[in-house]
Structure formats: C-alpha cells, structure tokens
Amino acid sequence: MTIRFGLLGAGRIGKVHAKAVTGNPAAKLVAVSDAMPAAAQAIADQYGCDVRTIEAIAAAKDIDAVVICTPTDTHADLIEQFVKAGKAVFCEKPIDLSLARVKQCLEVVRAHKGTLMVGFNRRFDPHFQAVRGEIDKGTIGLVEMVVITSRDPGAPPVDYIKRSGGIFRDMTIHDFDMARFLLGEEVSEVSAMAAVLVDPAIGKAGDSDSVQVMLKTATGKMAVISNSRRATYGYDQRIEVHGSGGSVAAENQRPVSIEVATGAGYTRPPLHDFFMTRYTEAYAAEIAAFIDAMGGKAQASPSGEDGLLALALAEAALKSVAEGRVVKMSEIL
C-alpha cells in the first residue's frame, strides 16, 4: 500500500520532508501548497507533484495524509482541519505556542479518532536511538543523570526570533522531548537560567540566546540541557546518560568520520553545519514511522501528548527564568 501525501509549506523544513517522503518506497508526494507560489512550484517541479491550495488538499480523494510545515501559528488550525477531513497528520513542532490551544487541538484529534504525529525528529536519529537501546537493554543499569548539549552554528535572523516563541519553545523544546525520551519518567521540577551572550539584538527582541536547564523527576533522576545559538565549530549535538551500572553517550557527528595523523598532530573533519545534514537519517526514519502508524503497525509517536508535555516544560523554564526559582510542573499542567 502506498501512502499518498500532501505537503503544506515549501520552505526549508518543507524541502527536508519532501525529500523524506519521496525517498520512501511506501509513499508518494501528490501535492504541495505554500503561500509563496514559486516555492511550491519549485518542489512540484523537482518531485513531479501538483501545486494545490490547502482547501483542495483537504478535499482531495487521492491524498491520505499531510505533512504540516507551515508557520507555527497555523499548526493547530491545520491539524483540526485535516483531522476533520479524515487525513492522517504529521506536524512539525510545536503544535502551538499556547498550552491552552494545544489542549483544545488535541481534544479535536481525539474526538475524530485522528492520527497525529509531532515532528521531534531527534528521537529517530540512529545514534540517539542506539543510546536509548542500551538503556532499554539494561546495559547501564537504572538511569540516574542525562546531559544534553545542543548548540546551533549561528543565531537565526532577529525577525525569526520575534515570531519563534523564544528559545525555550523554539530550540530547547527538542531537548525537552529528548530528556523525556531518555529519562523514562516525567519531569516534576524545572530550574532554568538564560542570558544574552551572542547577539544584543536577540535580547532587544525579548529573547535569550544562551540557556541552561535542570530537570528533575519525582524519583530524583536529573537532566541538564545546555543550549547556545552560537557554536563557532559547527552544529554541536551530544548526549550522555549515566546510570547505576555505567554510562552511554552519543558524540558529535561529521559528514566524514575519519581522523588524520601527521607530524603536526591529529585532526578530524568539521562537524555538520546544521540540522538539515546532521539529521537526514532521522527525518527519513520519522516519516517511515508515521507510515507504519497509518498502517496500524505502531502507535503514532511522538504523539500530540508528547508535543503538549514538551511545550509545558518550555513554559516551566520560562517561568523559572522570570521568577528566579524552581518551578513544579504541577503549576503548569
């Protein structure tokens, strides 16, 4: 069975998902829609699909599922529209910047028995999955502490910062989901610090560019997240999990994993320069998992509830920074 897809949004992340869909033998990209006709046409020309309006895709009999890659403030409305239209929905994170709106949206999904998967692609990275695999096998005993380092090569434009919802909702939200994925327990307390160390314009826009977050579960397990909008050496993506019987870690990845030794010393190639190359395999794997969910082989995961809980952690971090204290998740949810 071939799953027929509609793509909503032909920007940077839309192009990533177009590649993932068309690269899967169980999928076919039927149509693309974007507010910028030229962007939609470029994907249509590259992959041989139609350009259609969102309304036409919703009504189409030849489309089974959609991938939502539009601006964040459209996500919840589009999820509801397409669930009501009987389409399975894959939506980029976050579902919305408002917890209340996310809860409302998920009620609609449940009422229509819809399929919704949220794009926390890092769960599907083979290196991070291997870490989780060692945890599941009991190799390192019981998880006690998690360390997540996530630093971008450079900050996005300030215009993007202003509409992003802030670093916790836009960037750290991936790490909140990864912390839940690795801890195996829900977070009960959040403590966060934030600063503007990269670009004063980001501070003037009401955001931070450098943050540290401490998460704690009810049983005492802890996770530390380090984020920066600047890493001069490349896209810095590392995790380490310490347990009662050992530890397991995933190091930074490079386009070519070699080491050169000369009289001048040891050198290795630079890191990937951003998420589009670093997480290529993850994007392909998450679309494959979505197709499996549609075929009844698995539950759609990460789910809408996962999206809600990651956003709740972002809200707790914002509150912690604003009030300078530890925030209990019972205050947020």
C-alpha positions as CSV (number, residue, x, y, z in Angstrom):
1,M,0.0,0.0,0.0
2,T,1.3,3.4,-1.0
3,I,0.5,6.4,1.3
4,R,-0.3,9.5,-0.7
5,F,0.9,12.7,0.8
6,G,0.1,16.4,0.7
7,L,2.8,18.8,1.8
8,L,1.8,22.1,3.5
9,G,4.7,24.5,3.4
10,A,7.5,24.6,0.9
11,G,10.2,26.4,3.0
12,R,13.4,25.0,4.4
13,I,11.8,22.3,6.6
14,G,9.2,21.6,3.9
15,K,12.0,20.7,1.5
16,V,13.5,18.3,4.0
17,H,10.2,16.5,4.4
18,A,9.6,16.4,0.6
19,K,12.9,14.6,0.3
20,A,12.0,12.2,3.1
21,V,8.6,11.4,1.6
22,T,9.7,10.9,-1.9
23,G,12.6,8.8,-0.7
24,N,10.3,6.3,0.9
25,P,9.1,3.5,-1.4
26,A,5.8,3.3,0.5
27,A,5.0,6.9,0.0
28,K,4.1,9.2,-2.9
29,L,4.1,13.1,-2.8
30,V,0.9,14.0,-4.6
31,A,0.6,17.8,-3.9
32,V,2.3,20.7,-2.3
33,S,0.8,24.0,-1.1
34,D,2.5,27.2,0.0
35,A,1.6,30.9,0.4
36,M,4.6,31.6,-2.0
37,P,3.6,30.1,-5.3
38,A,7.2,30.0,-6.6
39,A,8.3,27.9,-3.5
40,A,5.5,25.4,-4.1
41,Q,6.3,25.2,-7.8
42,A,10.0,24.5,-7.2
43,I,9.1,21.4,-5.1
44,A,6.4,20.4,-7.7
45,D,9.0,20.6,-10.5
46,Q,11.6,18.7,-8.5
47,Y,9.4,15.8,-7.5
48,G,6.7,15.7,-10.1
49,C,3.7,16.6,-7.9
50,D,0.8,19.1,-8.2
51,V,0.5,22.5,-6.7
52,R,-2.8,22.8,-4.9
53,T,-4.5,25.0,-2.4
54,I,-4.8,23.9,1.2
55,E,-8.6,23.5,0.7
56,A,-8.1,21.4,-2.4
57,I,-5.7,19.1,-0.5
58,A,-8.2,18.8,2.4
59,A,-10.9,17.8,0.0
60,A,-8.8,15.5,-2.2
61,K,-9.7,11.8,-2.6
62,D,-6.2,11.0,-3.7
63,I,-4.4,12.2,-0.6
64,D,-4.3,10.1,2.6
65,A,-2.0,12.2,4.8
66,V,-0.4,15.6,5.2
67,V,2.9,16.9,6.5
68,I,2.4,20.4,8.0
69,C,5.5,22.6,7.7
70,T,3.8,26.0,7.8
71,P,4.4,28.7,10.3
72,T,3.7,27.7,14.0
73,D,0.6,29.9,14.4
74,T,-1.2,27.9,11.7
75,H,-0.4,24.4,13.0
76,A,-3.3,23.9,15.4
77,D,-5.9,25.1,12.9
78,L,-4.5,23.0,10.1
79,I,-4.3,19.9,12.4
80,E,-8.0,20.3,13.2
81,Q,-9.0,21.0,9.6
82,F,-7.2,17.9,8.2
83,V,-8.3,15.5,11.0
84,K,-11.9,16.5,10.4
85,A,-11.2,15.8,6.7
86,G,-10.1,12.3,7.6
87,K,-6.4,12.7,6.8
88,A,-3.6,11.5,9.0
89,V,-1.4,14.4,10.1
90,F,2.3,14.8,10.7
91,C,3.0,18.2,12.1
92,E,6.3,19.9,12.8
93,K,6.8,21.1,16.3
94,P,5.3,22.9,18.2
95,I,1.6,22.3,17.8
96,D,1.1,25.9,19.1
97,L,2.8,28.4,21.4
98,S,-0.2,28.3,23.8
99,L,-0.7,25.3,26.1
100,A,-4.5,26.0,26.1
101,R,-4.6,26.0,22.4
102,V,-2.7,22.7,22.2
103,K,-5.1,21.1,24.6
104,Q,-8.0,22.3,22.6
105,C,-6.5,20.9,19.4
106,L,-5.8,17.5,20.9
107,E,-9.4,17.3,22.1
108,V,-10.5,17.7,18.4
109,V,-8.0,15.0,17.4
110,R,-9.4,12.6,20.0
111,A,-13.0,13.4,19.1
112,H,-12.3,12.5,15.5
113,K,-10.1,9.5,16.3
114,G,-7.4,11.1,14.2
115,T,-3.8,10.1,13.7
116,L,-1.4,12.8,14.8
117,M,2.4,12.6,15.0
118,V,4.6,15.5,16.1
119,G,8.0,16.1,14.5
120,F,10.5,15.6,17.2
121,N,12.9,14.1,14.7
122,R,15.8,13.6,17.1
123,R,14.1,10.5,18.6
124,F,14.8,8.9,15.2
125,D,18.4,9.7,15.0
126,P,20.2,6.3,14.8
127,H,22.9,7.4,17.3
128,F,20.4,8.6,19.8
129,Q,18.2,5.6,19.3
130,A,21.2,3.4,20.0
131,V,21.7,5.2,23.3
132,R,18.0,4.5,24.2
133,G,18.5,0.9,23.1
134,E,21.3,0.4,25.6
135,I,19.1,1.9,28.3
136,D,16.3,-0.5,27.4
137,K,18.7,-3.5,27.4
138,G,19.8,-2.6,31.0
139,T,23.4,-2.1,29.9
140,I,24.0,0.9,32.1
141,G,21.5,-0.1,34.9
142,L,19.0,2.4,36.1
143,V,19.2,5.9,34.5
144,E,20.3,8.5,37.0
145,M,21.5,11.5,35.1
146,V,21.2,12.8,31.5
147,V,23.3,15.5,29.9
148,I,22.2,17.1,26.6
149,T,24.3,19.6,24.7
150,S,22.6,21.3,21.7
151,R,24.2,24.4,20.1
152,D,23.5,25.9,16.8
153,P,26.3,27.2,14.5
154,G,24.7,30.6,14.5
155,A,21.6,32.5,15.5
156,P,18.6,32.9,13.1
157,P,17.6,36.3,11.9
158,V,16.0,38.6,14.5
159,D,12.8,38.7,12.5
160,Y,12.5,34.9,13.1
161,I,13.4,35.3,16.8
162,K,10.5,37.7,17.2
163,R,7.9,35.2,16.0
164,S,9.5,32.0,17.2
165,G,8.1,31.9,20.7
166,G,11.5,32.2,22.2
167,I,14.4,29.9,22.6
168,F,12.7,27.5,25.0
169,R,9.7,26.9,22.8
170,D,11.7,27.0,19.5
171,M,15.0,25.4,20.2
172,T,15.1,23.8,23.7
173,I,11.8,22.1,23.0
174,H,13.7,19.4,21.1
175,D,15.9,18.8,24.1
176,F,12.9,18.7,26.5
177,D,11.5,15.9,24.4
178,M,14.8,14.1,24.2
179,A,15.2,14.4,28.0
180,R,11.8,12.7,28.5
181,F,12.8,10.1,25.9
182,L,15.9,9.2,27.8
183,L,14.9,9.7,31.4
184,G,11.9,7.3,31.1
185,E,10.0,9.3,33.7
186,E,8.1,12.5,33.7
187,V,9.7,15.7,34.9
188,S,8.4,17.1,38.1
189,E,10.6,20.2,38.6
190,V,12.4,22.7,36.3
191,S,15.1,25.2,37.0
192,A,16.4,27.4,34.2
193,M,18.8,30.2,33.6
194,A,19.1,32.4,30.5
195,A,21.4,35.1,29.1
196,V,22.1,37.1,26.0
197,L,25.7,36.3,25.1
198,V,25.6,36.0,21.3
199,D,23.7,39.0,19.9
200,P,22.3,42.0,21.8
201,A,19.5,42.3,19.2
202,I,18.1,39.0,20.4
203,G,17.8,40.5,23.9
204,K,16.1,43.6,22.5
205,A,13.6,41.3,20.7
206,G,12.7,39.8,24.2
207,D,14.5,36.5,23.9
208,S,17.7,34.9,25.2
209,D,20.4,33.1,23.1
210,S,22.2,31.1,25.8
211,V,20.3,28.9,28.4
212,Q,20.9,26.1,30.9
213,V,18.1,24.0,32.2
214,M,18.0,21.4,35.1
215,L,15.1,18.9,35.1
216,K,14.3,16.6,37.9
217,T,11.8,13.7,38.2
218,A,9.9,12.7,41.3
219,T,12.3,9.8,42.0
220,G,15.3,12.2,41.7
221,K,16.6,11.5,38.2
222,M,18.1,14.6,36.6
223,A,18.7,16.0,33.2
224,V,20.9,19.0,32.3
225,I,20.4,20.8,29.0
226,S,22.9,23.3,27.6
227,N,21.8,25.5,24.6
228,S,23.5,28.2,22.7
229,R,22.6,30.0,19.5
230,R,26.4,30.1,18.6
231,A,28.9,27.3,18.2
232,T,31.8,28.6,16.0
233,Y,32.9,25.0,15.4
234,G,29.7,23.6,13.9
235,Y,26.4,22.0,14.9
236,D,27.0,20.7,18.4
237,Q,24.7,17.7,19.2
238,R,25.7,15.4,22.1
239,I,24.0,13.3,24.7
240,E,25.3,11.3,27.7
241,V,23.3,9.1,30.0
242,H,24.8,8.0,33.3
243,G,23.3,5.0,35.1
244,S,23.8,2.8,38.1
245,G,25.8,0.4,36.1
246,G,27.7,2.6,33.6
247,S,27.1,5.2,31.0
248,V,26.4,5.6,27.3
249,A,27.0,8.6,25.1
250,A,26.4,9.7,21.5
251,E,29.2,12.0,20.2
252,N,29.0,14.7,17.6
253,Q,28.7,13.5,14.0
254,R,30.7,14.6,11.0
255,P,29.9,14.2,7.3
256,V,33.0,12.1,7.1
257,S,34.2,10.2,10.2
258,I,38.0,10.0,9.8
259,E,41.0,11.0,11.8
260,V,44.2,12.2,10.2
261,A,47.6,11.9,12.0
262,T,50.7,13.8,10.8
263,G,53.7,15.3,12.4
264,A,51.5,18.3,13.2
265,G,49.1,16.3,15.3
266,Y,45.7,14.7,15.0
267,T,42.9,16.3,13.0
268,R,39.3,15.4,12.1
269,P,36.8,16.9,9.6
270,P,34.5,19.6,10.9
271,L,31.1,18.9,12.3
272,H,27.9,19.0,10.3
273,D,26.9,22.7,9.6
274,F,23.2,22.4,10.6
275,F,20.2,20.2,11.2
276,M,19.4,19.5,7.5
277,T,22.5,17.4,7.1
278,R,23.0,16.2,10.6
279,Y,19.6,14.7,10.9
280,T,18.9,13.5,7.4
281,E,18.5,9.8,8.5
282,A,16.2,10.9,11.4
283,Y,13.9,12.8,9.0
284,A,13.6,9.7,6.8
285,A,13.0,7.4,9.8
286,E,10.3,9.5,11.3
287,I,8.3,9.6,8.0
288,A,8.7,5.8,7.9
289,A,7.4,5.5,11.4
290,F,4.4,7.7,10.5
291,I,3.6,5.5,7.6
292,D,3.8,2.5,9.9
293,A,1.4,4.2,12.3
294,M,-1.0,4.7,9.5
295,G,-0.8,1.1,8.6
296,G,-1.6,0.0,12.1
297,K,1.9,-1.4,12.8
298,A,2.6,1.1,15.6
299,Q,1.2,4.0,17.6
300,A,1.9,7.5,16.2
301,S,4.9,8.6,18.3
302,P,5.9,11.2,19.2
303,S,2.2,11.9,19.9
304,G,0.2,15.1,20.3
305,E,0.5,14.5,24.1
306,D,4.3,14.4,23.7
307,G,4.1,17.8,22.0
308,L,2.0,19.1,24.8
309,L,4.4,17.9,27.5
310,A,7.5,19.3,25.8
311,L,5.8,22.7,25.5
312,A,4.8,22.5,29.1
313,L,8.4,22.1,30.1
314,A,9.3,25.1,27.9
315,E,6.6,27.1,29.8
316,A,8.1,26.0,33.1
317,A,11.6,27.1,32.0
318,L,10.3,30.5,31.1
319,K,8.6,30.8,34.4
320,S,11.7,29.7,36.2
321,V,13.8,32.4,34.5
322,A,11.2,35.1,35.0
323,E,10.8,34.3,38.7
324,G,14.3,33.0,39.6
325,R,13.1,29.8,41.2
326,V,12.4,26.1,40.8
327,V,9.1,25.6,39.1
328,K,7.0,22.5,39.8
329,M,5.2,21.0,36.7
330,S,2.0,20.8,38.8
331,E,2.0,24.6,38.4
332,I,1.9,24.4,34.6
333,L,-0.3,21.4,33.7
